[in-house]
Amino acid sequence: MADYLTFDRVTKVFGNVPVVSESSFSIARNSLVVFLGPSGCGKTTLMRMVGGLEKPTAGTISLSGEAVAGPDRRRGMVFQSYSSFPWLTVEGNIEFGMRYRNDLSPSQRTERVVHYLKLIGLEDFSQSFPNRISGGMRQRVAIARSLAAGSDVLLMDEPFGALDALTRERLQVELRQIQAEETKTVIFVTHDVEEAVFLADRIILFSSRPARVLKDIDVAAVLGAARTLAVRESQEFFKLRNDVLHLVRHEVDVSR
Amino acid sequence: MIRDLFVFRGRTSVRAEVTLGVLSAVLILLFWEAVARAEFVAPQFLPSPTKVLVALWTMTTSQHLLWHAGISTLRVWVAFLIAAAMAVPIGILMSSYRIIGASLEPMIDFIRYLPVPALVPLSIIWFGVGEETKIFLLWLGTFFQLVLLVADDMRRVPHEYVEIAFTLGAKPRQVLSDVALRSMGPSLVDNLRITLGWCWTYLVIAEIVAADSGLGFVIWSARRYVKTPEVMAGVVVIGVIGLLTDQILRMLHRRYFRYV
Protein backbone atom coordinates (compact mmCIF):
# COMPACT_ATOMS: atom_id res chain seq x y z
CA MET A 1 0.00 0.00 0.00
CA ALA A 2 2.75 2.43 0.91
CA ASP A 3 4.53 1.57 -2.31
CA TYR A 4 1.85 2.98 -4.61
CA LEU A 5 3.82 6.00 -5.80
CA THR A 6 7.52 5.79 -5.04
CA PHE A 7 10.35 8.27 -5.47
CA ASP A 8 13.74 6.63 -5.62
CA ARG A 9 16.69 9.04 -5.27
CA VAL A 10 15.02 11.45 -7.68
CA THR A 11 17.34 14.22 -8.84
CA LYS A 12 16.80 17.02 -11.32
CA VAL A 13 19.35 19.44 -12.71
CA PHE A 14 18.46 22.24 -15.12
CA GLY A 15 21.61 23.14 -17.05
CA ASN A 16 23.99 23.20 -14.09
CA VAL A 17 21.45 24.31 -11.49
CA PRO A 18 20.42 21.46 -9.18
CA VAL A 19 16.67 21.75 -8.55
CA VAL A 20 15.78 18.51 -6.83
CA SER A 21 18.40 16.51 -4.97
CA GLU A 22 18.20 12.79 -4.23
CA SER A 23 14.66 12.63 -2.88
CA SER A 24 13.35 9.25 -1.80
CA PHE A 25 9.94 8.60 -0.28
CA SER A 26 6.70 6.92 -1.18
CA ILE A 27 3.06 7.87 -1.15
CA ALA A 28 0.12 5.66 -0.18
CA ARG A 29 -2.81 5.11 -2.48
CA ASN A 30 -5.91 7.19 -1.77
CA SER A 31 -4.14 9.83 0.27
CA LEU A 32 -3.82 13.57 -0.10
CA VAL A 33 -0.19 14.57 0.12
CA VAL A 34 0.92 18.20 0.14
CA PHE A 35 4.33 19.24 -1.13
CA LEU A 36 5.20 22.27 0.96
CA GLY A 37 8.29 24.40 0.68
CA PRO A 38 9.64 27.91 0.06
CA SER A 39 8.82 29.50 -3.29
CA GLY A 40 11.02 28.26 -6.11
CA CYS A 41 12.38 25.34 -4.09
CA GLY A 42 11.76 22.68 -6.72
CA LYS A 43 8.56 21.10 -5.38
CA THR A 44 6.67 21.93 -8.58
CA THR A 45 9.42 20.37 -10.67
CA LEU A 46 9.20 17.23 -8.57
CA MET A 47 5.45 17.06 -9.17
CA ARG A 48 5.87 17.71 -12.88
CA MET A 49 8.17 14.69 -12.99
CA VAL A 50 5.34 12.60 -11.53
CA GLY A 51 3.18 13.84 -14.39
CA GLY A 52 5.86 12.83 -16.90
CA LEU A 53 6.22 16.45 -18.03
CA GLU A 54 9.87 16.51 -16.93
CA LYS A 55 12.34 13.64 -16.78
CA PRO A 56 14.47 13.08 -13.68
CA THR A 57 18.18 13.62 -14.30
CA ALA A 58 18.76 10.62 -12.04
CA GLY A 59 16.58 8.26 -10.03
CA THR A 60 13.10 6.99 -10.83
CA ILE A 61 9.50 7.67 -9.98
CA SER A 62 7.18 4.70 -10.24
CA LEU A 63 3.44 4.23 -10.01
CA SER A 64 2.28 0.74 -8.94
CA GLY A 65 5.78 -0.52 -9.61
CA GLU A 66 5.92 0.86 -13.14
CA ALA A 67 8.42 3.63 -13.88
CA VAL A 68 6.93 6.90 -15.16
CA ALA A 69 8.18 7.44 -18.71
CA GLY A 70 5.94 10.22 -19.99
CA PRO A 71 2.56 11.86 -19.52
CA ASP A 72 -0.59 9.76 -19.72
CA ARG A 73 -4.15 9.93 -18.45
CA ARG A 74 -3.50 8.10 -15.17
CA ARG A 75 -1.78 11.18 -13.79
CA GLY A 76 -3.69 14.40 -14.53
CA MET A 77 -2.55 17.99 -13.98
CA VAL A 78 -4.57 20.87 -12.57
CA PHE A 79 -2.87 24.26 -13.00
CA GLN A 80 -3.51 27.58 -11.33
CA SER A 81 -4.23 29.49 -14.55
CA TYR A 82 -5.29 28.42 -18.05
CA SER A 83 -6.81 25.45 -16.28
CA SER A 84 -9.85 24.97 -18.54
CA PHE A 85 -10.15 25.20 -22.32
CA PRO A 86 -11.97 28.45 -23.18
CA TRP A 87 -13.36 27.18 -26.50
CA LEU A 88 -15.29 24.33 -24.86
CA THR A 89 -18.31 24.51 -22.57
CA VAL A 90 -18.14 23.13 -19.05
CA GLU A 91 -19.57 19.89 -20.39
CA GLY A 92 -17.15 19.87 -23.34
CA ASN A 93 -14.24 20.39 -20.97
CA ILE A 94 -15.26 17.48 -18.76
CA GLU A 95 -15.76 15.24 -21.77
CA PHE A 96 -12.48 16.31 -23.42
CA GLY A 97 -10.14 13.59 -22.12
CA MET A 98 -12.56 10.77 -22.88
CA ARG A 99 -12.19 11.28 -26.64
CA TYR A 100 -8.77 9.61 -26.28
CA ARG A 101 -10.24 6.50 -24.69
CA ASN A 102 -11.74 3.84 -26.87
CA ASP A 103 -12.95 1.69 -23.98
CA LEU A 104 -16.01 3.86 -23.33
CA SER A 105 -19.27 3.72 -25.25
CA PRO A 106 -21.06 6.99 -26.04
CA SER A 107 -23.63 6.30 -23.34
CA GLN A 108 -20.92 5.58 -20.78
CA ARG A 109 -19.30 8.89 -21.68
CA THR A 110 -22.53 10.78 -21.17
CA GLU A 111 -23.02 8.98 -17.87
CA ARG A 112 -19.58 10.01 -16.71
CA VAL A 113 -20.11 13.62 -17.76
CA VAL A 114 -23.35 13.71 -15.76
CA HIS A 115 -21.68 12.08 -12.78
CA TYR A 116 -18.79 14.54 -12.65
CA LEU A 117 -20.96 17.57 -13.35
CA LYS A 118 -22.96 16.55 -10.31
CA LEU A 119 -19.85 15.85 -8.24
CA ILE A 120 -18.65 19.43 -8.72
CA GLY A 121 -22.17 20.87 -8.49
CA LEU A 122 -22.16 22.58 -11.89
CA GLU A 123 -25.18 20.86 -13.50
CA ASP A 124 -26.75 24.25 -14.18
CA PHE A 125 -23.64 25.52 -15.93
CA SER A 126 -23.03 22.58 -18.25
CA GLN A 127 -23.51 24.73 -21.37
CA SER A 128 -21.55 27.76 -20.10
CA PHE A 129 -18.18 28.74 -21.50
CA PRO A 130 -15.35 29.18 -18.96
CA ASN A 131 -15.31 32.98 -19.40
CA ARG A 132 -18.87 33.07 -18.01
CA ILE A 133 -18.15 31.21 -14.76
CA SER A 134 -16.11 32.12 -11.67
CA GLY A 135 -12.49 31.21 -11.06
CA GLY A 136 -13.52 28.67 -8.42
CA MET A 137 -15.88 26.97 -10.89
CA ARG A 138 -13.11 26.83 -13.50
CA GLN A 139 -10.88 24.97 -11.03
CA ARG A 140 -13.69 22.52 -10.30
CA VAL A 141 -14.07 21.92 -14.03
CA ALA A 142 -10.36 21.17 -14.31
CA ILE A 143 -10.60 18.62 -11.49
CA ALA A 144 -13.66 16.97 -13.04
CA ARG A 145 -11.99 16.82 -16.46
CA SER A 146 -9.02 14.89 -15.07
CA LEU A 147 -11.21 12.51 -13.11
CA ALA A 148 -13.52 11.92 -16.09
CA ALA A 149 -10.53 11.05 -18.25
CA GLY A 150 -9.68 8.39 -15.68
CA SER A 151 -6.84 9.84 -13.62
CA ASP A 152 -5.82 7.85 -10.56
CA VAL A 153 -3.47 10.55 -9.36
CA LEU A 154 -4.34 14.25 -9.42
CA LEU A 155 -1.36 16.59 -9.60
CA MET A 156 -2.36 20.04 -8.46
CA ASP A 157 0.02 22.98 -8.85
CA GLU A 158 -1.16 25.75 -6.49
CA PRO A 159 -4.61 25.37 -8.01
CA PHE A 160 -6.36 27.70 -5.56
CA GLY A 161 -3.63 30.33 -5.49
CA ALA A 162 -5.57 32.91 -7.50
CA LEU A 163 -8.89 32.56 -5.67
CA ASP A 164 -10.33 34.79 -2.96
CA ALA A 165 -10.10 33.52 0.63
CA LEU A 166 -13.70 32.29 0.98
CA THR A 167 -13.85 30.50 -2.37
CA ARG A 168 -10.51 28.99 -1.60
CA GLU A 169 -11.67 27.63 1.73
CA ARG A 170 -14.75 26.14 0.12
CA LEU A 171 -12.75 24.45 -2.61
CA GLN A 172 -10.40 22.99 -0.03
CA VAL A 173 -13.32 21.36 1.75
CA GLU A 174 -14.74 20.14 -1.54
CA LEU A 175 -11.41 18.74 -2.68
CA ARG A 176 -11.19 16.65 0.48
CA GLN A 177 -14.69 15.31 -0.15
CA ILE A 178 -14.05 14.56 -3.81
CA GLN A 179 -10.77 12.84 -3.01
CA ALA A 180 -12.46 10.62 -0.42
CA GLU A 181 -15.53 9.83 -2.53
CA GLU A 182 -13.60 9.03 -5.67
CA THR A 183 -10.76 7.30 -3.79
CA LYS A 184 -8.04 9.15 -5.68
CA THR A 185 -4.49 10.01 -4.76
CA VAL A 186 -3.74 13.72 -4.78
CA ILE A 187 -0.43 15.54 -4.77
CA PHE A 188 -1.00 19.17 -3.97
CA VAL A 189 1.77 21.76 -4.28
CA THR A 190 1.50 24.95 -2.26
CA HIS A 191 3.60 27.39 -0.27
CA ASP A 192 0.63 28.33 1.94
CA VAL A 193 1.11 26.63 5.31
CA GLU A 194 -2.50 27.02 6.44
CA GLU A 195 -3.77 25.47 3.24
CA ALA A 196 -1.25 22.65 3.55
CA VAL A 197 -2.24 21.74 7.10
CA PHE A 198 -5.96 21.93 6.42
CA LEU A 199 -5.84 19.76 3.28
CA ALA A 200 -3.15 17.22 3.90
CA ASP A 201 -3.16 13.68 5.18
CA ARG A 202 0.55 14.13 5.06
CA ILE A 203 2.85 17.06 4.40
CA ILE A 204 6.23 16.59 2.83
CA LEU A 205 8.24 19.65 3.66
CA PHE A 206 11.04 20.50 1.25
CA SER A 207 14.19 22.51 1.77
CA SER A 208 15.14 25.55 -0.30
CA ARG A 209 16.51 24.77 -3.75
CA PRO A 210 17.68 22.16 -4.48
CA ALA A 211 14.65 20.49 -2.91
CA ARG A 212 15.24 17.60 -0.57
CA VAL A 213 12.87 16.16 2.01
CA LEU A 214 13.22 18.20 5.18
CA LYS A 215 10.40 16.69 7.20
CA ASP A 216 7.58 14.25 6.72
CA ILE A 217 4.55 15.29 8.75
CA ASP A 218 1.64 12.95 9.44
CA VAL A 219 -1.25 15.44 9.60
CA ALA A 220 -3.98 12.78 9.58
CA ALA A 221 -2.64 11.39 12.87
CA VAL A 222 -3.31 14.76 14.51
CA LEU A 223 -6.39 16.10 12.73
CA GLY A 224 -8.11 12.89 11.57
CA ALA A 225 -9.63 12.29 8.18
CA ALA A 226 -12.69 14.54 8.23
CA ARG A 227 -11.86 18.19 7.55
CA THR A 228 -14.74 20.48 8.21
CA LEU A 229 -14.48 24.20 8.78
CA ALA A 230 -14.69 23.40 12.52
CA VAL A 231 -11.32 21.65 12.25
CA ARG A 232 -9.92 24.92 10.99
CA GLU A 233 -10.83 26.61 14.27
CA SER A 234 -9.55 23.83 16.55
CA GLN A 235 -6.61 24.02 18.94
CA GLU A 236 -4.89 21.10 17.24
CA PHE A 237 -5.04 22.85 13.89
CA PHE A 238 -3.50 26.05 15.22
CA LYS A 239 -0.76 24.22 17.01
CA LEU A 240 0.20 22.15 14.02
CA ARG A 241 0.00 25.15 11.71
CA ASN A 242 2.36 27.11 13.99
CA ASP A 243 4.80 24.24 14.23
CA VAL A 244 4.95 23.87 10.46
CA LEU A 245 5.15 27.62 9.99
CA HIS A 246 8.20 27.75 12.26
CA LEU A 247 9.87 25.00 10.29
CA VAL A 248 9.27 26.83 7.00
CA ARG A 249 10.40 30.17 8.43
CA HIS A 250 13.53 28.61 9.75
CA GLU A 251 14.27 27.07 6.36
CA VAL A 252 13.76 30.40 4.57
CA ASP A 253 16.03 32.19 7.09
CA VAL A 254 18.78 29.59 6.87
CA SER A 255 18.90 29.70 3.10
CA ARG A 256 19.23 33.49 2.97
CA MET B 1 -26.07 65.82 -22.75
CA ILE B 2 -23.35 67.33 -24.94
CA ARG B 3 -21.11 67.59 -21.92
CA ASP B 4 -21.51 63.83 -21.36
CA LEU B 5 -19.75 63.19 -24.66
CA PHE B 6 -16.62 65.01 -23.49
CA VAL B 7 -15.82 63.01 -20.37
CA PHE B 8 -12.17 61.96 -20.41
CA ARG B 9 -12.10 58.21 -21.22
CA GLY B 10 -15.87 58.21 -20.74
CA ARG B 11 -18.41 55.85 -22.24
CA THR B 12 -20.97 56.49 -24.95
CA SER B 13 -23.87 54.45 -26.25
CA VAL B 14 -23.61 52.48 -29.49
CA ARG B 15 -26.30 54.69 -30.99
CA ALA B 16 -24.39 57.85 -30.19
CA GLU B 17 -21.25 56.37 -31.76
CA VAL B 18 -23.00 55.38 -34.98
CA THR B 19 -24.67 58.79 -35.21
CA LEU B 20 -21.35 60.55 -34.68
CA GLY B 21 -19.62 58.40 -37.30
CA VAL B 22 -22.29 59.03 -39.94
CA LEU B 23 -22.55 62.69 -39.06
CA SER B 24 -18.85 63.45 -39.46
CA ALA B 25 -18.71 61.53 -42.76
CA VAL B 26 -21.68 63.49 -44.10
CA LEU B 27 -20.14 66.77 -42.95
CA ILE B 28 -16.89 66.06 -44.73
CA LEU B 29 -18.73 65.08 -47.92
CA LEU B 30 -20.81 68.26 -47.78
CA PHE B 31 -17.71 70.36 -47.25
CA TRP B 32 -16.02 68.63 -50.17
CA GLU B 33 -19.09 69.16 -52.37
CA ALA B 34 -19.19 72.86 -51.47
CA VAL B 35 -15.49 73.40 -52.14
CA ALA B 36 -15.71 71.56 -55.48
CA ARG B 37 -18.81 73.45 -56.63
CA ALA B 38 -17.30 76.80 -55.75
CA GLU B 39 -14.41 75.76 -58.01
CA PHE B 40 -11.72 76.93 -55.60
CA VAL B 41 -9.77 74.10 -57.14
CA ALA B 42 -9.85 73.10 -60.82
CA PRO B 43 -12.45 70.30 -61.34
CA GLN B 44 -9.89 67.98 -62.95
CA PHE B 45 -8.06 68.00 -59.61
CA LEU B 46 -11.03 67.93 -57.28
CA PRO B 47 -14.32 66.74 -58.77
CA SER B 48 -17.34 66.91 -56.47
CA PRO B 49 -18.64 63.75 -54.74
CA THR B 50 -21.75 63.85 -56.93
CA LYS B 51 -19.54 63.75 -60.05
CA VAL B 52 -17.75 60.74 -58.60
CA LEU B 53 -21.13 59.08 -58.03
CA VAL B 54 -22.19 59.79 -61.60
CA ALA B 55 -18.90 58.36 -62.87
CA LEU B 56 -19.51 55.28 -60.72
CA TRP B 57 -22.91 54.82 -62.39
CA THR B 58 -21.71 55.23 -65.98
CA MET B 59 -18.72 52.98 -65.33
CA THR B 60 -21.05 50.30 -63.97
CA THR B 61 -23.55 50.53 -66.82
CA SER B 62 -21.24 51.00 -69.80
CA GLN B 63 -17.66 50.22 -68.81
CA HIS B 64 -17.94 46.80 -67.11
CA LEU B 65 -16.88 48.14 -63.71
CA LEU B 66 -18.35 45.14 -61.91
CA TRP B 67 -16.47 42.74 -64.16
CA HIS B 68 -13.20 44.54 -63.37
CA ALA B 69 -14.06 44.49 -59.68
CA GLY B 70 -14.79 40.76 -59.95
CA ILE B 71 -11.45 40.08 -61.66
CA SER B 72 -9.58 42.01 -58.97
CA THR B 73 -11.43 40.26 -56.16
CA LEU B 74 -10.67 36.89 -57.73
CA ARG B 75 -6.96 37.72 -58.01
CA VAL B 76 -6.84 38.83 -54.39
CA TRP B 77 -8.56 35.68 -53.15
CA VAL B 78 -6.54 33.24 -55.25
CA ALA B 79 -3.26 34.77 -54.10
CA PHE B 80 -4.48 35.09 -50.52
CA LEU B 81 -5.66 31.48 -50.34
CA ILE B 82 -2.38 30.19 -51.77
CA ALA B 83 -0.44 32.31 -49.26
CA ALA B 84 -2.66 31.19 -46.37
CA ALA B 85 -2.57 27.51 -47.36
CA MET B 86 1.22 27.67 -47.22
CA ALA B 87 1.69 30.05 -44.30
CA VAL B 88 -0.61 28.35 -41.79
CA PRO B 89 1.06 24.91 -41.77
CA ILE B 90 4.57 26.32 -42.11
CA GLY B 91 3.98 28.88 -39.36
CA ILE B 92 2.62 26.21 -37.04
CA LEU B 93 5.57 23.92 -37.75
CA MET B 94 8.00 26.79 -37.11
CA SER B 95 6.70 27.17 -33.57
CA SER B 96 6.22 23.45 -32.97
CA TYR B 97 9.72 22.34 -33.85
CA ARG B 98 12.61 24.64 -32.99
CA ILE B 99 14.70 23.16 -35.81
CA ILE B 100 12.23 24.39 -38.43
CA GLY B 101 11.75 27.79 -36.81
CA ALA B 102 15.47 28.38 -36.40
CA SER B 103 16.19 27.41 -40.01
CA LEU B 104 13.46 29.51 -41.63
CA GLU B 105 13.15 32.61 -39.48
CA PRO B 106 16.20 34.63 -40.58
CA MET B 107 15.43 34.09 -44.27
CA ILE B 108 11.76 34.98 -43.90
CA ASP B 109 12.63 38.05 -41.85
CA PHE B 110 14.93 39.20 -44.64
CA ILE B 111 12.42 38.69 -47.45
CA ARG B 112 9.68 40.30 -45.37
CA TYR B 113 11.52 43.61 -45.51
CA LEU B 114 11.91 43.62 -49.28
CA PRO B 115 9.38 46.11 -50.66
CA VAL B 116 7.08 44.36 -53.14
CA PRO B 117 7.37 47.10 -55.82
CA ALA B 118 11.13 46.52 -55.89
CA LEU B 119 10.47 42.97 -57.03
CA VAL B 120 8.10 43.89 -59.87
CA PRO B 121 10.83 43.91 -62.57
CA LEU B 122 12.13 40.55 -61.40
CA SER B 123 8.64 39.16 -61.36
CA ILE B 124 8.02 40.32 -64.95
CA ILE B 125 11.27 38.72 -66.09
CA TRP B 126 10.22 35.45 -64.47
CA PHE B 127 6.53 35.34 -65.26
CA GLY B 128 5.88 37.85 -68.07
CA VAL B 129 2.87 40.13 -67.78
CA GLY B 130 0.15 37.48 -67.35
CA GLU B 131 -1.85 36.43 -64.32
CA GLU B 132 1.15 34.64 -62.80
CA THR B 133 2.95 37.91 -62.15
CA LYS B 134 -0.01 39.40 -60.28
CA ILE B 135 -0.57 36.29 -58.19
CA PHE B 136 3.15 36.06 -57.46
CA LEU B 137 3.39 39.69 -56.33
CA LEU B 138 0.36 39.38 -54.07
CA TRP B 139 1.63 36.12 -52.65
CA LEU B 140 5.03 37.71 -52.06
CA GLY B 141 3.48 40.59 -50.16
CA THR B 142 1.40 38.38 -47.87
CA PHE B 143 3.01 34.99 -47.40
CA PHE B 144 6.14 36.13 -45.61
CA GLN B 145 4.21 38.43 -43.29
CA LEU B 146 1.53 35.90 -42.56
CA VAL B 147 3.86 32.99 -41.83
CA LEU B 148 5.50 34.94 -39.01
CA LEU B 149 2.12 36.01 -37.62
CA VAL B 150 0.94 32.40 -37.62
CA ALA B 151 4.16 31.28 -35.93
CA ASP B 152 3.52 33.90 -33.28
CA ASP B 153 -0.08 32.76 -32.77
CA MET B 154 1.13 29.23 -32.26
CA ARG B 155 3.85 30.34 -29.88
CA ARG B 156 1.27 32.14 -27.75
CA VAL B 157 -0.83 29.02 -27.14
CA PRO B 158 -0.50 28.64 -23.34
CA HIS B 159 1.81 25.75 -22.55
CA GLU B 160 -0.62 24.72 -19.80
CA TYR B 161 -3.18 23.73 -22.47
CA VAL B 162 -0.62 21.52 -24.18
CA GLU B 163 0.44 19.86 -20.93
CA ILE B 164 -3.14 19.34 -19.78
CA ALA B 165 -3.90 17.58 -23.06
CA PHE B 166 -0.85 15.34 -22.70
CA THR B 167 -1.86 14.33 -19.18
CA LEU B 168 -5.35 13.55 -20.49
CA GLY B 169 -3.85 11.01 -22.86
CA ALA B 170 -3.57 13.00 -26.11
CA LYS B 171 -0.83 12.27 -28.65
CA PRO B 172 1.19 15.15 -30.17
CA ARG B 173 -0.91 15.21 -33.34
CA GLN B 174 -4.10 15.34 -31.28
CA VAL B 175 -2.69 18.12 -29.14
CA LEU B 176 -2.05 20.04 -32.35
CA SER B 177 -5.52 19.57 -33.81
CA ASP B 178 -7.66 19.51 -30.65
CA VAL B 179 -5.86 22.08 -28.54
CA ALA B 180 -3.30 24.25 -30.36
CA LEU B 181 -5.45 24.96 -33.43
CA ARG B 182 -8.53 25.64 -31.32
CA SER B 183 -6.64 27.86 -28.93
CA MET B 184 -5.03 29.95 -31.68
CA GLY B 185 -8.24 30.09 -33.77
CA PRO B 186 -9.44 33.58 -32.89
CA SER B 187 -6.09 35.33 -33.36
CA LEU B 188 -5.35 33.30 -36.49
CA VAL B 189 -8.59 34.42 -38.14
CA ASP B 190 -7.85 38.01 -37.12
CA ASN B 191 -4.45 37.83 -38.75
CA LEU B 192 -5.90 36.32 -41.91
CA ARG B 193 -8.37 39.19 -42.09
CA ILE B 194 -5.63 41.80 -41.72
CA THR B 195 -3.43 40.11 -44.31
CA LEU B 196 -6.29 39.97 -46.79
CA GLY B 197 -6.44 43.77 -46.54
CA TRP B 198 -2.74 44.02 -47.47
CA CYS B 199 -3.43 41.92 -50.56
CA TRP B 200 -5.46 44.79 -51.99
CA THR B 201 -2.50 47.14 -51.68
CA TYR B 202 -0.29 44.88 -53.72
CA LEU B 203 -3.08 44.16 -56.17
CA VAL B 204 -3.27 47.79 -57.28
CA ILE B 205 0.50 47.91 -57.75
CA ALA B 206 0.41 44.72 -59.80
CA GLU B 207 -2.51 45.87 -61.93
CA ILE B 208 -0.99 49.27 -62.61
CA VAL B 209 2.25 47.75 -63.78
CA ALA B 210 0.99 44.90 -65.90
CA ALA B 211 -2.69 44.38 -66.60
CA ASP B 212 -5.50 45.02 -69.07
CA SER B 213 -8.24 44.31 -66.54
CA GLY B 214 -9.05 44.87 -62.90
CA LEU B 215 -9.62 47.95 -60.75
CA GLY B 216 -5.98 48.99 -60.75
CA PHE B 217 -6.07 48.98 -64.55
CA VAL B 218 -9.31 51.02 -64.54
CA ILE B 219 -7.82 53.62 -62.21
CA TRP B 220 -4.60 53.82 -64.17
CA SER B 221 -6.25 54.20 -67.60
CA ALA B 222 -8.63 56.87 -66.29
CA ARG B 223 -5.60 58.78 -65.08
CA ARG B 224 -4.17 58.81 -68.58
CA TYR B 225 -7.12 60.92 -69.77
CA VAL B 226 -7.30 62.91 -66.52
CA LYS B 227 -10.75 61.49 -65.82
CA THR B 228 -10.41 62.28 -62.16
CA PRO B 229 -14.00 61.29 -61.19
CA GLU B 230 -13.35 57.82 -62.63
CA VAL B 231 -10.04 57.55 -60.77
CA MET B 232 -11.83 58.38 -57.54
CA ALA B 233 -14.72 56.04 -58.35
CA GLY B 234 -12.22 53.17 -58.77
CA VAL B 235 -10.65 53.93 -55.43
CA VAL B 236 -14.07 54.08 -53.78
CA VAL B 237 -14.97 50.64 -55.15
CA ILE B 238 -11.82 49.15 -53.61
CA GLY B 239 -12.68 50.82 -50.32
CA VAL B 240 -16.22 49.47 -50.36
CA ILE B 241 -15.14 45.91 -51.21
CA GLY B 242 -12.55 46.08 -48.43
CA LEU B 243 -15.04 47.37 -45.89
CA LEU B 244 -17.64 44.74 -46.79
CA THR B 245 -15.19 41.84 -46.66
CA ASP B 246 -13.83 43.05 -43.35
CA GLN B 247 -17.29 43.37 -41.81
CA ILE B 248 -18.34 39.90 -43.01
CA LEU B 249 -15.19 38.34 -41.57
CA ARG B 250 -15.67 40.19 -38.28
CA MET B 251 -19.23 38.93 -38.11
CA LEU B 252 -18.10 35.33 -38.67
CA HIS B 253 -15.42 35.84 -36.03
CA ARG B 254 -17.98 36.99 -33.48
CA ARG B 255 -20.21 34.08 -34.33
CA TYR B 256 -17.64 31.28 -34.20
CA PHE B 257 -15.57 32.62 -31.34
CA ARG B 258 -18.37 33.63 -29.00
CA TYR B 259 -16.37 32.39 -26.05
CA VAL B 260 -13.60 34.98 -26.42
Interface residues (C-beta under 8 A of the other chain):
Chain A: G51 G52 L53 G70 P71 D72 R73 R75 G76 M77 F79 S81 Y82 S83 F85 P86 W87 F96 G97 R99 Y100 R101 F129 P130 N131 A142 R145 S146 A149 S151 L155
Chain B: P158 E160 Y161 E163 I164 F166 T167 L168 G169 A170 K171 Q174 D178 V179 R182 S183 G185 F257 R258 Y259 V260
